[in-house]
């Protein structure tokens, strides 16, 4: 693995860690979601510091270069993250629809209650 790629990986990992911690401190990112990003950045640091791990994985997976392996793992990781985020969005959409229905029913009950009180007066 080239020295340039290793330096890139270290810088990228440190930037991701910094962004995650800043987002958590500002309340824009929940700790639950930050753990995955921190795990990814630690993984990048480990592979950058110990490039033998990437070379060993290349031999096992029969990928020709370590940089190809790193990029492939990065793409696969991002695909998993996007899929998980899509699941969360779908679940939240369902919850929002249920809340809209409940609010609509509550408003209707209030309208009926208010109109019946006006009639009784």
Jmol script that loads the backbone (N, CA, C; Angstrom):
load data "model"
ATOM      1  N   UNK A   1       0.849  -1.164   0.000  1.00  0.00           N
ATOM      2  CA  UNK A   1       0.000   0.000   0.000  1.00  0.00           C
ATOM      3  C   UNK A   1       0.898   1.231   0.000  1.00  0.00           C
ATOM      4  N   UNK A   2       0.578   2.187  -0.852  1.00  0.00           N
ATOM      5  CA  UNK A   2       1.441   3.356  -0.993  1.00  0.00           C
ATOM      6  C   UNK A   2       1.369   4.250   0.244  1.00  0.00           C
ATOM      7  N   UNK A   3       2.431   4.973   0.445  1.00  0.00           N
ATOM      8  CA  UNK A   3       2.495   5.895   1.576  1.00  0.00           C
ATOM      9  C   UNK A   3       1.426   6.977   1.440  1.00  0.00           C
ATOM     10  N   UNK A   4       1.209   7.441   0.201  1.00  0.00           N
ATOM     11  CA  UNK A   4       0.206   8.471  -0.049  1.00  0.00           C
ATOM     12  C   UNK A   4      -1.188   7.990   0.372  1.00  0.00           C
ATOM     13  N   UNK A   5      -1.542   6.745   0.021  1.00  0.00           N
ATOM     14  CA  UNK A   5      -2.849   6.203   0.397  1.00  0.00           C
ATOM     15  C   UNK A   5      -2.965   6.086   1.912  1.00  0.00           C
ATOM     16  N   UNK A   6      -1.889   5.676   2.553  1.00  0.00           N
ATOM     17  CA  UNK A   6      -1.919   5.554   4.013  1.00  0.00           C
ATOM     18  C   UNK A   6      -2.127   6.910   4.678  1.00  0.00           C
ATOM     19  N   UNK A   7      -1.439   7.931   4.195  1.00  0.00           N
ATOM     20  CA  UNK A   7      -1.602   9.283   4.739  1.00  0.00           C
ATOM     21  C   UNK A   7      -3.022   9.776   4.481  1.00  0.00           C
ATOM     22  N   UNK A   8      -3.541   9.520   3.271  1.00  0.00           N
ATOM     23  CA  UNK A   8      -4.923   9.889   2.951  1.00  0.00           C
ATOM     24  C   UNK A   8      -5.905   9.245   3.922  1.00  0.00           C
ATOM     25  N   UNK A   9      -5.709   7.966   4.194  1.00  0.00           N
ATOM     26  CA  UNK A   9      -6.604   7.238   5.088  1.00  0.00           C
ATOM     27  C   UNK A   9      -6.552   7.804   6.509  1.00  0.00           C
ATOM     28  N   UNK A  10      -5.374   8.138   6.975  1.00  0.00           N
ATOM     29  CA  UNK A  10      -5.230   8.698   8.319  1.00  0.00           C
ATOM     30  C   UNK A  10      -5.926  10.051   8.401  1.00  0.00           C
ATOM     31  N   UNK A  11      -5.698  10.904   7.416  1.00  0.00           N
ATOM     32  CA  UNK A  11      -6.334  12.224   7.400  1.00  0.00           C
ATOM     33  C   UNK A  11      -7.848  12.076   7.334  1.00  0.00           C
ATOM     34  N   UNK A  12      -8.324  11.194   6.462  1.00  0.00           N
ATOM     35  CA  UNK A  12      -9.765  10.987   6.328  1.00  0.00           C
ATOM     36  C   UNK A  12     -10.371  10.474   7.636  1.00  0.00           C
ATOM     37  N   UNK A  13      -9.714   9.529   8.267  1.00  0.00           N
ATOM     38  CA  UNK A  13     -10.216   8.976   9.530  1.00  0.00           C
ATOM     39  C   UNK A  13     -10.280  10.050  10.611  1.00  0.00           C
ATOM     40  N   UNK A  14      -9.253  10.869  10.700  1.00  0.00           N
ATOM     41  CA  UNK A  14      -9.247  11.932  11.703  1.00  0.00           C
ATOM     42  C   UNK A  14     -10.321  12.982  11.409  1.00  0.00           C
ATOM     43  N   UNK A  15     -10.520  13.304  10.139  1.00  0.00           N
ATOM     44  CA  UNK A  15     -11.577  14.253   9.770  1.00  0.00           C
ATOM     45  C   UNK A  15     -12.962  13.713  10.119  1.00  0.00           C
ATOM     46  N   UNK A  16     -13.179  12.436   9.842  1.00  0.00           N
ATOM     47  CA  UNK A  16     -14.476  11.828  10.163  1.00  0.00           C
ATOM     48  C   UNK A  16     -14.700  11.851  11.670  1.00  0.00           C
ATOM     49  N   UNK A  17     -13.684  11.487  12.436  1.00  0.00           N
ATOM     50  CA  UNK A  17     -13.813  11.513  13.893  1.00  0.00           C
ATOM     51  C   UNK A  17     -14.143  12.922  14.391  1.00  0.00           C
ATOM     52  N   UNK A  18     -13.442  13.904  13.844  1.00  0.00           N
ATOM     53  CA  UNK A  18     -13.678  15.281  14.260  1.00  0.00           C
ATOM     54  C   UNK A  18     -15.106  15.719  13.909  1.00  0.00           C
ATOM     55  N   UNK A  19     -15.563  15.384  12.718  1.00  0.00           N
ATOM     56  CA  UNK A  19     -16.925  15.746  12.313  1.00  0.00           C
ATOM     57  C   UNK A  19     -17.967  15.068  13.199  1.00  0.00           C
ATOM     58  N   UNK A  20     -17.740  13.803  13.529  1.00  0.00           N
ATOM     59  CA  UNK A  20     -18.685  13.064  14.363  1.00  0.00           C
ATOM     60  C   UNK A  20     -18.773  13.693  15.756  1.00  0.00           C
ATOM     61  N   UNK A  21     -17.627  13.971  16.358  1.00  0.00           N
ATOM     62  CA  UNK A  21     -17.638  14.546  17.702  1.00  0.00           C
ATOM     63  C   UNK A  21     -18.267  15.941  17.716  1.00  0.00           C
ATOM     64  N   UNK A  22     -17.990  16.739  16.695  1.00  0.00           N
ATOM     65  CA  UNK A  22     -18.602  18.073  16.614  1.00  0.00           C
ATOM     66  C   UNK A  22     -20.107  17.964  16.446  1.00  0.00           C
ATOM     67  N   UNK A  23     -20.554  17.029  15.620  1.00  0.00           N
ATOM     68  CA  UNK A  23     -21.996  16.857  15.396  1.00  0.00           C
ATOM     69  C   UNK A  23     -22.698  16.379  16.662  1.00  0.00           C
ATOM     70  N   UNK A  24     -22.046  15.513  17.405  1.00  0.00           N
ATOM     71  CA  UNK A  24     -22.627  15.042  18.670  1.00  0.00           C
ATOM     72  C   UNK A  24     -22.720  16.201  19.663  1.00  0.00           C
ATOM     73  N   UNK A  25     -21.650  16.981  19.774  1.00  0.00           N
ATOM     74  CA  UNK A  25     -21.637  18.109  20.715  1.00  0.00           C
ATOM     75  C   UNK A  25     -22.693  19.143  20.377  1.00  0.00           C
ATOM     76  N   UNK A  26     -22.964  19.329  19.103  1.00  0.00           N
ATOM     77  CA  UNK A  26     -23.970  20.310  18.677  1.00  0.00           C
ATOM     78  C   UNK A  26     -25.385  19.740  18.683  1.00  0.00           C
ATOM     79  N   UNK A  27     -25.503  18.471  18.976  1.00  0.00           N
ATOM     80  CA  UNK A  27     -26.815  17.849  19.046  1.00  0.00           C
ATOM     81  C   UNK A  27     -27.416  17.511  17.694  1.00  0.00           C
ATOM     82  N   UNK A  28     -26.605  17.473  16.671  1.00  0.00           N
ATOM     83  CA  UNK A  28     -27.107  17.165  15.334  1.00  0.00           C
ATOM     84  C   UNK A  28     -26.989  15.688  14.978  1.00  0.00           C
ATOM     85  N   UNK A  29     -26.279  14.924  15.788  1.00  0.00           N
ATOM     86  CA  UNK A  29     -26.089  13.501  15.519  1.00  0.00           C
ATOM     87  C   UNK A  29     -26.250  12.741  16.825  1.00  0.00           C
ATOM     88  N   UNK A  30     -27.067  11.705  16.777  1.00  0.00           N
ATOM     89  CA  UNK A  30     -27.248  10.877  17.967  1.00  0.00           C
ATOM     90  C   UNK A  30     -26.060   9.940  18.122  1.00  0.00           C
ATOM     91  N   UNK A  31     -25.775   9.614  19.364  1.00  0.00           N
ATOM     92  CA  UNK A  31     -24.651   8.729  19.660  1.00  0.00           C
ATOM     93  C   UNK A  31     -24.855   7.387  18.977  1.00  0.00           C
ATOM     94  N   UNK A  32     -26.105   6.945  18.913  1.00  0.00           N
ATOM     95  CA  UNK A  32     -26.435   5.656  18.301  1.00  0.00           C
ATOM     96  C   UNK A  32     -25.927   5.566  16.856  1.00  0.00           C
ATOM     97  N   UNK A  33     -26.056   6.655  16.113  1.00  0.00           N
ATOM     98  CA  UNK A  33     -25.612   6.651  14.723  1.00  0.00           C
ATOM     99  C   UNK A  33     -24.129   6.975  14.590  1.00  0.00           C
ATOM    100  N   UNK A  34     -23.577   7.625  15.585  1.00  0.00           N
ATOM    101  CA  UNK A  34     -22.175   8.018  15.509  1.00  0.00           C
ATOM    102  C   UNK A  34     -21.231   6.833  15.704  1.00  0.00           C
ATOM    103  N   UNK A  35     -21.690   5.824  16.411  1.00  0.00           N
ATOM    104  CA  UNK A  35     -20.814   4.680  16.698  1.00  0.00           C
ATOM    105  C   UNK A  35     -20.318   4.001  15.427  1.00  0.00           C
ATOM    106  N   UNK A  36     -21.191   3.884  14.437  1.00  0.00           N
ATOM    107  CA  UNK A  36     -20.791   3.257  13.178  1.00  0.00           C
ATOM    108  C   UNK A  36     -19.703   4.074  12.488  1.00  0.00           C
ATOM    109  N   UNK A  37     -19.881   5.406  12.467  1.00  0.00           N
ATOM    110  CA  UNK A  37     -18.884   6.258  11.825  1.00  0.00           C
ATOM    111  C   UNK A  37     -17.558   6.216  12.577  1.00  0.00           C
ATOM    112  N   UNK A  38     -17.628   6.167  13.886  1.00  0.00           N
ATOM    113  CA  UNK A  38     -16.386   6.071  14.664  1.00  0.00           C
ATOM    114  C   UNK A  38     -15.695   4.731  14.428  1.00  0.00           C
ATOM    115  N   UNK A  39     -16.481   3.670  14.319  1.00  0.00           N
ATOM    116  CA  UNK A  39     -15.913   2.355  14.037  1.00  0.00           C
ATOM    117  C   UNK A  39     -15.220   2.340  12.670  1.00  0.00           C
ATOM    118  N   UNK A  40     -15.852   2.956  11.687  1.00  0.00           N
ATOM    119  CA  UNK A  40     -15.253   3.030  10.350  1.00  0.00           C
ATOM    120  C   UNK A  40     -13.940   3.804  10.395  1.00  0.00           C
ATOM    121  N   UNK A  41     -13.920   4.930  11.088  1.00  0.00           N
ATOM    122  CA  UNK A  41     -12.696   5.730  11.133  1.00  0.00           C
ATOM    123  C   UNK A  41     -11.586   5.010  11.900  1.00  0.00           C
ATOM    124  N   UNK A  42     -11.934   4.279  12.956  1.00  0.00           N
ATOM    125  CA  UNK A  42     -10.923   3.499  13.679  1.00  0.00           C
ATOM    126  C   UNK A  42     -10.380   2.393  12.769  1.00  0.00           C
ATOM    127  N   UNK A  43     -11.270   1.766  12.009  1.00  0.00           N
ATOM    128  CA  UNK A  43     -10.834   0.744  11.055  1.00  0.00           C
ATOM    129  C   UNK A  43      -9.869   1.305  10.022  1.00  0.00           C
ATOM    130  N   UNK A  44     -10.169   2.498   9.522  1.00  0.00           N
ATOM    131  CA  UNK A  44      -9.256   3.142   8.570  1.00  0.00           C
ATOM    132  C   UNK A  44      -7.895   3.404   9.206  1.00  0.00           C
ATOM    133  N   UNK A  45      -7.915   3.879  10.441  1.00  0.00           N
ATOM    134  CA  UNK A  45      -6.645   4.140  11.123  1.00  0.00           C
ATOM    135  C   UNK A  45      -5.831   2.866  11.314  1.00  0.00           C
ATOM    136  N   UNK A  46      -6.501   1.806  11.710  1.00  0.00           N
ATOM    137  CA  UNK A  46      -5.800   0.535  11.940  1.00  0.00           C
ATOM    138  C   UNK A  46      -5.162   0.032  10.651  1.00  0.00           C
ATOM    139  N   UNK A  47      -5.916   0.081   9.560  1.00  0.00           N
ATOM    140  CA  UNK A  47      -5.381  -0.409   8.279  1.00  0.00           C
ATOM    141  C   UNK A  47      -4.267   0.514   7.772  1.00  0.00           C
ATOM    142  N   UNK A  48      -4.380   1.813   8.026  1.00  0.00           N
ATOM    143  CA  UNK A  48      -3.328   2.737   7.591  1.00  0.00           C
ATOM    144  C   UNK A  48      -2.047   2.545   8.394  1.00  0.00           C
ATOM    145  N   UNK A  49      -2.183   2.283   9.677  1.00  0.00           N
ATOM    146  CA  UNK A  49      -1.002   2.097  10.528  1.00  0.00           C
ATOM    147  C   UNK A  49      -0.390   0.712  10.328  1.00  0.00           C
ATOM    148  N   UNK A  50      -1.246  -0.285  10.122  1.00  0.00           N
ATOM    149  CA  UNK A  50      -0.776  -1.655   9.896  1.00  0.00           C
ATOM    150  C   UNK A  50      -1.212  -2.125   8.514  1.00  0.00           C
ATOM    151  N   UNK A  51      -0.506  -1.725   7.463  1.00  0.00           N
ATOM    152  CA  UNK A  51      -0.921  -2.070   6.095  1.00  0.00           C
ATOM    153  C   UNK A  51      -0.856  -3.560   5.791  1.00  0.00           C
ATOM    154  N   UNK A  52      -0.177  -4.314   6.627  1.00  0.00           N
ATOM    155  CA  UNK A  52      -0.114  -5.765   6.435  1.00  0.00           C
ATOM    156  C   UNK A  52      -1.499  -6.398   6.497  1.00  0.00           C
ATOM    157  N   UNK A  53      -2.408  -5.785   7.249  1.00  0.00           N
ATOM    158  CA  UNK A  53      -3.781  -6.301   7.343  1.00  0.00           C
ATOM    159  C   UNK A  53      -4.443  -6.248   5.979  1.00  0.00           C
ATOM    160  N   UNK A  54      -4.270  -5.120   5.275  1.00  0.00           N
ATOM    161  CA  UNK A  54      -4.874  -4.972   3.948  1.00  0.00           C
ATOM    162  C   UNK A  54      -4.248  -5.948   2.952  1.00  0.00           C
ATOM    163  N   UNK A  55      -2.948  -6.122   3.045  1.00  0.00           N
ATOM    164  CA  UNK A  55      -2.260  -7.065   2.142  1.00  0.00           C
ATOM    165  C   UNK A  55      -2.748  -8.487   2.403  1.00  0.00           C
ATOM    166  N   UNK A  56      -2.889  -8.838   3.663  1.00  0.00           N
ATOM    167  CA  UNK A  56      -3.388 -10.175   4.032  1.00  0.00           C
ATOM    168  C   UNK A  56      -4.805 -10.380   3.519  1.00  0.00           C
ATOM    169  N   UNK A  57      -5.667  -9.376   3.691  1.00  0.00           N
ATOM    170  CA  UNK A  57      -7.035  -9.478   3.184  1.00  0.00           C
ATOM    171  C   UNK A  57      -7.073  -9.584   1.660  1.00  0.00           C
ATOM    172  N   UNK A  58      -6.145  -8.903   1.004  1.00  0.00           N
ATOM    173  CA  UNK A  58      -6.060  -9.003  -0.468  1.00  0.00           C
ATOM    174  C   UNK A  58      -5.726 -10.427  -0.898  1.00  0.00           C
ATOM    175  N   UNK A  59      -4.820 -11.058  -0.189  1.00  0.00           N
ATOM    176  CA  UNK A  59      -4.460 -12.439  -0.513  1.00  0.00           C
ATOM    177  C   UNK A  59      -5.651 -13.370  -0.320  1.00  0.00           C
ATOM    178  N   UNK A  60      -6.384 -13.177   0.762  1.00  0.00           N
ATOM    179  CA  UNK A  60      -7.533 -14.036   1.046  1.00  0.00           C
ATOM    180  C   UNK A  60      -8.638 -13.844   0.011  1.00  0.00           C
ATOM    181  N   UNK A  61      -8.904 -12.589  -0.330  1.00  0.00           N
ATOM    182  CA  UNK A  61     -10.015 -12.290  -1.250  1.00  0.00           C
ATOM    183  C   UNK A  61      -9.596 -12.289  -2.721  1.00  0.00           C
ATOM    184  N   UNK A  62      -8.296 -12.452  -2.960  1.00  0.00           N
ATOM    185  CA  UNK A  62      -7.733 -12.463  -4.311  1.00  0.00           C
ATOM    186  C   UNK A  62      -7.963 -11.149  -5.059  1.00  0.00           C
ATOM    187  N   UNK A  63      -7.901 -10.059  -4.319  1.00  0.00           N
ATOM    188  CA  UNK A  63      -7.951  -8.727  -4.916  1.00  0.00           C
ATOM    189  C   UNK A  63      -6.515  -8.299  -5.142  1.00  0.00           C
ATOM    190  N   UNK A  64      -6.246  -7.713  -6.313  1.00  0.00           N
ATOM    191  CA  UNK A  64      -4.866  -7.474  -6.711  1.00  0.00           C
ATOM    192  C   UNK A  64      -4.127  -6.432  -5.877  1.00  0.00           C
ATOM    193  N   UNK A  65      -4.777  -5.322  -5.562  1.00  0.00           N
ATOM    194  CA  UNK A  65      -4.068  -4.282  -4.814  1.00  0.00           C
ATOM    195  C   UNK A  65      -4.847  -3.892  -3.565  1.00  0.00           C
ATOM    196  N   UNK A  66      -4.116  -3.409  -2.585  1.00  0.00           N
ATOM    197  CA  UNK A  66      -4.736  -3.001  -1.322  1.00  0.00           C
ATOM    198  C   UNK A  66      -5.654  -1.797  -1.522  1.00  0.00           C
ATOM    199  N   UNK A  67      -5.277  -0.906  -2.435  1.00  0.00           N
ATOM    200  CA  UNK A  67      -6.129   0.266  -2.668  1.00  0.00           C
ATOM    201  C   UNK A  67      -7.485  -0.159  -3.226  1.00  0.00           C
ATOM    202  N   UNK A  68      -7.507  -1.153  -4.099  1.00  0.00           N
ATOM    203  CA  UNK A  68      -8.791  -1.663  -4.611  1.00  0.00           C
ATOM    204  C   UNK A  68      -9.634  -2.240  -3.481  1.00  0.00           C
ATOM    205  N   UNK A  69      -8.988  -2.941  -2.574  1.00  0.00           N
ATOM    206  CA  UNK A  69      -9.699  -3.512  -1.427  1.00  0.00           C
ATOM    207  C   UNK A  69     -10.288  -2.410  -0.545  1.00  0.00           C
ATOM    208  N   UNK A  70      -9.496  -1.393  -0.283  1.00  0.00           N
ATOM    209  CA  UNK A  70      -9.959  -0.289   0.561  1.00  0.00           C
ATOM    210  C   UNK A  70     -11.159   0.396  -0.077  1.00  0.00           C
ATOM    211  N   UNK A  71     -11.073   0.686  -1.369  1.00  0.00           N
ATOM    212  CA  UNK A  71     -12.182   1.343  -2.057  1.00  0.00           C
ATOM    213  C   UNK A  71     -13.413   0.443  -2.107  1.00  0.00           C
ATOM    214  N   UNK A  72     -13.215  -0.841  -2.333  1.00  0.00           N
ATOM    215  CA  UNK A  72     -14.342  -1.778  -2.360  1.00  0.00           C
ATOM    216  C   UNK A  72     -15.021  -1.838  -0.991  1.00  0.00           C
ATOM    217  N   UNK A  73     -14.235  -1.953   0.059  1.00  0.00           N
ATOM    218  CA  UNK A  73     -14.809  -1.978   1.410  1.00  0.00           C
ATOM    219  C   UNK A  73     -15.527  -0.670   1.738  1.00  0.00           C
ATOM    220  N   UNK A  74     -14.969   0.440   1.273  1.00  0.00           N
ATOM    221  CA  UNK A  74     -15.616   1.732   1.483  1.00  0.00           C
ATOM    222  C   UNK A  74     -16.964   1.810   0.789  1.00  0.00           C
ATOM    223  N   UNK A  75     -17.018   1.372  -0.446  1.00  0.00           N
ATOM    224  CA  UNK A  75     -18.274   1.395  -1.199  1.00  0.00           C
ATOM    225  C   UNK A  75     -19.298   0.466  -0.559  1.00  0.00           C
ATOM    226  N   UNK A  76     -18.874  -0.731  -0.188  1.00  0.00           N
ATOM    227  CA  UNK A  76     -19.800  -1.674   0.451  1.00  0.00           C
ATOM    228  C   UNK A  76     -20.319  -1.138   1.785  1.00  0.00           C
ATOM    229  N   UNK A  77     -19.441  -0.514   2.548  1.00  0.00           N
ATOM    230  CA  UNK A  77     -19.849   0.064   3.828  1.00  0.00           C
ATOM    231  C   UNK A  77     -20.875   1.171   3.616  1.00  0.00           C
ATOM    232  N   UNK A  78     -20.625   2.026   2.651  1.00  0.00           N
ATOM    233  CA  UNK A  78     -21.575   3.108   2.367  1.00  0.00           C
ATOM    234  C   UNK A  78     -22.913   2.571   1.882  1.00  0.00           C
ATOM    235  N   UNK A  79     -22.887   1.504   1.109  1.00  0.00           N
ATOM    236  CA  UNK A  79     -24.144   0.897   0.668  1.00  0.00           C
ATOM    237  C   UNK A  79     -24.945   0.360   1.857  1.00  0.00           C
ATOM    238  N   UNK A  80     -24.260  -0.255   2.799  1.00  0.00           N
ATOM    239  CA  UNK A  80     -24.936  -0.760   3.994  1.00  0.00           C
ATOM    240  C   UNK A  80     -25.518   0.396   4.798  1.00  0.00           C
ATOM    241  N   UNK A  81     -24.760   1.479   4.927  1.00  0.00           N
ATOM    242  CA  UNK A  81     -25.244   2.641   5.672  1.00  0.00           C
ATOM    243  C   UNK A  81     -26.467   3.236   4.992  1.00  0.00           C
ATOM    244  N   UNK A  82     -26.410   3.381   3.676  1.00  0.00           N
ATOM    245  CA  UNK A  82     -27.550   3.938   2.944  1.00  0.00           C
ATOM    246  C   UNK A  82     -28.770   3.040   3.094  1.00  0.00           C
ATOM    247  N   UNK A  83     -28.578   1.735   3.027  1.00  0.00           N
ATOM    248  CA  UNK A  83     -29.704   0.818   3.188  1.00  0.00           C
ATOM    249  C   UNK A  83     -30.317   0.956   4.576  1.00  0.00           C
ATOM    250  N   UNK A  84     -29.475   1.019   5.591  1.00  0.00           N
ATOM    251  CA  UNK A  84     -29.978   1.155   6.961  1.00  0.00           C
ATOM    252  C   UNK A  84     -30.716   2.483   7.146  1.00  0.00           C
ATOM    253  N   UNK A  85     -30.163   3.550   6.581  1.00  0.00           N
ATOM    254  CA  UNK A  85     -30.827   4.846   6.668  1.00  0.00           C
ATOM    255  C   UNK A  85     -32.172   4.822   5.939  1.00  0.00           C
ATOM    256  N   UNK A  86     -32.247   4.106   4.830  1.00  0.00           N
ATOM    257  CA  UNK A  86     -33.508   3.966   4.102  1.00  0.00           C
ATOM    258  C   UNK A  86     -34.533   3.224   4.954  1.00  0.00           C
ATOM    259  N   UNK A  87     -34.099   2.203   5.669  1.00  0.00           N
ATOM    260  CA  UNK A  87     -35.001   1.500   6.585  1.00  0.00           C
ATOM    261  C   UNK A  87     -35.521   2.441   7.662  1.00  0.00           C
ATOM    262  N   UNK A  88     -34.640   3.232   8.237  1.00  0.00           N
ATOM    263  CA  UNK A  88     -35.027   4.162   9.295  1.00  0.00           C
ATOM    264  C   UNK A  88     -36.002   5.204   8.754  1.00  0.00           C
ATOM    265  N   UNK A  89     -35.740   5.717   7.564  1.00  0.00           N
ATOM    266  CA  UNK A  89     -36.643   6.692   6.952  1.00  0.00           C
ATOM    267  C   UNK A  89     -38.010   6.067   6.717  1.00  0.00           C
ATOM    268  N   UNK A  90     -38.040   4.826   6.248  1.00  0.00           N
ATOM    269  CA  UNK A  90     -39.319   4.147   6.010  1.00  0.00           C
ATOM    270  C   UNK A  90     -40.090   3.971   7.318  1.00  0.00           C
ATOM    271  N   UNK A  91     -39.408   3.572   8.370  1.00  0.00           N
ATOM    272  CA  UNK A  91     -40.063   3.404   9.668  1.00  0.00           C
ATOM    273  C   UNK A  91     -40.590   4.746  10.183  1.00  0.00           C
ATOM    274  N   UNK A  92     -39.797   5.786  10.033  1.00  0.00           N
ATOM    275  CA  UNK A  92     -40.231   7.107  10.489  1.00  0.00           C
ATOM    276  C   UNK A  92     -41.399   7.633   9.668  1.00  0.00           C
ATOM    277  N   UNK A  93     -41.421   7.344   8.382  1.00  0.00           N
ATOM    278  CA  UNK A  93     -42.540   7.754   7.534  1.00  0.00           C
ATOM    279  C   UNK A  93     -43.822   7.093   8.009  1.00  0.00           C
ATOM    280  N   UNK A  94     -43.740   5.817   8.348  1.00  0.00           N
ATOM    281  CA  UNK A  94     -44.912   5.102   8.856  1.00  0.00           C
ATOM    282  C   UNK A  94     -45.385   5.704  10.179  1.00  0.00           C
ATOM    283  N   UNK A  95     -44.442   6.006  11.072  1.00  0.00           N
ATOM    284  CA  UNK A  95     -44.794   6.619  12.349  1.00  0.00           C
ATOM    285  C   UNK A  95     -45.431   7.994  12.144  1.00  0.00           C
ATOM    286  N   UNK A  96     -44.899   8.777  11.214  1.00  0.00           N
ATOM    287  CA  UNK A  96     -45.454  10.096  10.927  1.00  0.00           C
ATOM    288  C   UNK A  96     -46.876   9.971  10.405  1.00  0.00           C
ATOM    289  N   UNK A  97     -47.106   9.015   9.507  1.00  0.00           N
ATOM    290  CA  UNK A  97     -48.456   8.806   8.984  1.00  0.00           C
ATOM    291  C   UNK A  97     -49.427   8.425  10.098  1.00  0.00           C
ATOM    292  N   UNK A  98     -48.996   7.574  11.015  1.00  0.00           N
ATOM    293  CA  UNK A  98     -49.846   7.203  12.140  1.00  0.00           C
ATOM    294  C   UNK A  98     -50.150   8.409  13.032  1.00  0.00           C
ATOM    295  N   UNK A  99     -49.139   9.235  13.271  1.00  0.00           N
ATOM    296  CA  UNK A  99     -49.351  10.435  14.077  1.00  0.00           C
ATOM    297  C   UNK A  99     -50.303  11.410  13.397  1.00  0.00           C
ATOM    298  N   UNK A 100     -50.181  11.549  12.089  1.00  0.00           N
ATOM    299  CA  UNK A 100     -51.095  12.422  11.340  1.00  0.00           C
ATOM    300  C   UNK A 100     -52.527  11.928  11.486  1.00  0.00           C
ATOM    301  N   UNK A 101     -52.714  10.619  11.372  1.00  0.00           N
ATOM    302  CA  UNK A 101     -54.055  10.047  11.524  1.00  0.00           C
ATOM    303  C   UNK A 101     -54.596  10.293  12.935  1.00  0.00           C
ATOM    304  N   UNK A 102     -53.771  10.083  13.951  1.00  0.00           N
ATOM    305  CA  UNK A 102     -54.206  10.294  15.331  1.00  0.00           C
ATOM    306  C   UNK A 102     -54.553  11.762  15.585  1.00  0.00           C
ATOM    307  N   UNK A 103     -53.746  12.669  15.068  1.00  0.00           N
ATOM    308  CA  UNK A 103     -54.014  14.099  15.246  1.00  0.00           C
ATOM    309  C   UNK A 103     -55.302  14.490  14.530  1.00  0.00           C
ATOM    310  N   UNK A 104     -55.488  13.957  13.326  1.00  0.00           N
ATOM    311  CA  UNK A 104     -56.713  14.257  12.581  1.00  0.00           C
ATOM    312  C   UNK A 104     -57.940  13.769  13.338  1.00  0.00           C
ATOM    313  N   UNK A 105     -57.883  12.566  13.894  1.00  0.00           N
ATOM    314  CA  UNK A 105     -59.010  12.041  14.668  1.00  0.00           C
ATOM    315  C   UNK A 105     -59.245  12.877  15.927  1.00  0.00           C
ATOM    316  N   UNK A 106     -58.184  13.282  16.577  1.00  0.00           N
ATOM    317  CA  UNK A 106     -58.324  14.105  17.781  1.00  0.00           C
ATOM    318  C   UNK A 106     -58.939  15.463  17.439  1.00  0.00           C
ATOM    319  N   UNK A 107     -58.518  16.065  16.332  1.00  0.00           N
ATOM    320  CA  UNK A 107     -59.099  17.339  15.907  1.00  0.00           C
ATOM    321  C   UNK A 107     -60.580  17.175  15.590  1.00  0.00           C
ATOM    322  N   UNK A 108     -60.910  16.078  14.924  1.00  0.00           N
ATOM    323  CA  UNK A 108     -62.315  15.829  14.575  1.00  0.00           C
ATOM    324  C   UNK A 108     -63.148  15.674  15.848  1.00  0.00           C
ATOM    325  N   UNK A 109     -62.626  14.940  16.837  1.00  0.00           N
ATOM    326  CA  UNK A 109     -63.339  14.780  18.099  1.00  0.00           C
ATOM    327  C   UNK A 109     -63.537  16.123  18.799  1.00  0.00           C
ATOM    328  N   UNK A 110     -62.525  16.961  18.767  1.00  0.00           N
ATOM    329  CA  UNK A 110     -62.641  18.292  19.373  1.00  0.00           C
ATOM    330  C   UNK A 110     -63.691  19.141  18.651  1.00  0.00           C
ATOM    331  N   UNK A 111     -63.695  19.063  17.326  1.00  0.00           N
ATOM    332  CA  UNK A 111     -64.683  19.815  16.557  1.00  0.00           C
ATOM    333  C   UNK A 111     -66.095  19.350  16.888  1.00  0.00           C
ATOM    334  N   UNK A 112     -66.281  18.049  16.955  1.00  0.00           N
ATOM    335  CA  UNK A 112     -67.595  17.500  17.286  1.00  0.00           C
ATOM    336  C   UNK A 112     -67.986  17.900  18.704  1.00  0.00           C
ATOM    337  N   UNK A 113     -67.034  17.829  19.622  1.00  0.00           N
ATOM    338  CA  UNK A 113     -67.299  18.196  21.016  1.00  0.00           C
ATOM    339  C   UNK A 113     -67.648  19.675  21.120  1.00  0.00           C
ATOM    340  N   UNK A 114     -66.882  20.535  20.428  1.00  0.00           N
ATOM    341  CA  UNK A 114     -67.141  21.975  20.461  1.00  0.00           C
ATOM    342  C   UNK A 114     -68.498  22.309  19.846  1.00  0.00           C
ATOM    343  N   UNK A 115     -68.817  21.671  18.738  1.00  0.00           N
ATOM    344  CA  UNK A 115     -70.097  21.961  18.082  1.00  0.00           C
ATOM    345  C   UNK A 115     -71.279  21.472  18.931  1.00  0.00           C
ATOM    346  N   UNK A 116     -71.121  20.359  19.630  1.00  0.00           N
ATOM    347  CA  UNK A 116     -72.198  19.871  20.487  1.00  0.00           C
ATOM    348  C   UNK A 116     -72.382  20.775  21.698  1.00  0.00           C
ATOM    349  N   UNK A 117     -71.299  21.362  22.218  1.00  0.00           N
ATOM    350  CA  UNK A 117     -71.394  22.305  23.330  1.00  0.00           C
ATOM    351  C   UNK A 117     -72.090  23.584  22.897  1.00  0.00           C
ATOM    352  N   UNK A 118     -71.815  24.034  21.674  1.00  0.00           N
ATOM    353  CA  UNK A 118     -72.453  25.253  21.173  1.00  0.00           C
ATOM    354  C   UNK A 118     -73.947  25.041  20.992  1.00  0.00           C
ATOM    355  N   UNK A 119     -74.321  23.867  20.549  1.00  0.00           N
ATOM    356  CA  UNK A 119     -75.745  23.553  20.358  1.00  0.00           C
ATOM    357  C   UNK A 119     -76.474  23.507  21.705  1.00  0.00           C
ATOM    358  N   UNK A 120     -75.806  23.011  22.732  1.00  0.00           N
ATOM    359  CA  UNK A 120     -76.417  22.883  24.054  1.00  0.00           C
ATOM    360  C   UNK A 120     -76.602  24.234  24.743  1.00  0.00           C
ATOM    361  N   UNK A 121     -75.863  25.241  24.318  1.00  0.00           N
ATOM    362  CA  UNK A 121     -75.952  26.570  24.949  1.00  0.00           C
ATOM    363  C   UNK A 121     -77.115  27.285  24.403  1.00  0.00           C
TER     364      UNK A 121
END
end "model"
wireframe off; spacefill off
backbone 0.3
color backbone group
